[in-house]
Amino acid sequence: MTQYDTAVARYFEAWNATGPEAIAKAVAAAWTEDGGYTDPLAEARGHEQLAAVIAGAQKQFPGCEFRLTGAVDGHHDMARFSWELVSTADGSAPVAATDVITLAEDGRIRTVLGFLDRVPTTG
């Protein structure tokens, strides 16, 4: 497993953690203290804000989990990967995205730039 695969695995552990304590622990393992996340719908910096964004996504999409689609591609201190948010009940995937991360020297994520490829339409 490469440093990129390890970082992305920790990233998904954070997004799929359940409960405030587990999310906080997974966020601390995945991101640097001043780490950030930016996509078209959210922006967060630091562990507390990151945990809040994750909890919010889980509340918005109950019964779903984040899953990697394809391989992680990395070079230098950057990696990109795609993922889907999949319903554990019926296998539907209402959200899909591609993220680009930068890593700190300790292998934790410094920044995430998310690009939403598919989002649910509102009626």
RATA-V386551 format. One line per field, one symbol per residue. ss: DSSP state (H for helix, E for strand, - for the rest). psi: psi as a letter, one per 40 degrees, with the letter a starting at -180 (. if undefined). Layout:
# RATA-V386551
ss: ???
psi: ???
This chain:
# RATA-V386551
ss: --HHHHHHHHHHHHHH---HHHHHHHHHHHEEEEEEEEE--EEEE-HHHHHHHHHHHHHH---EEEEEEEEEEEE--EEEEEEEEEE-------EEEEEEEEE-----EEEEEEEEEE-----
psi: hidddddddddddddeihidddddddddddiideiihhaeeihihiddddddddddddddgieiihhhhaihhiibfiiiiiiihhhedeeigdhiihihiiiideeihdihhhhhdhiiii.
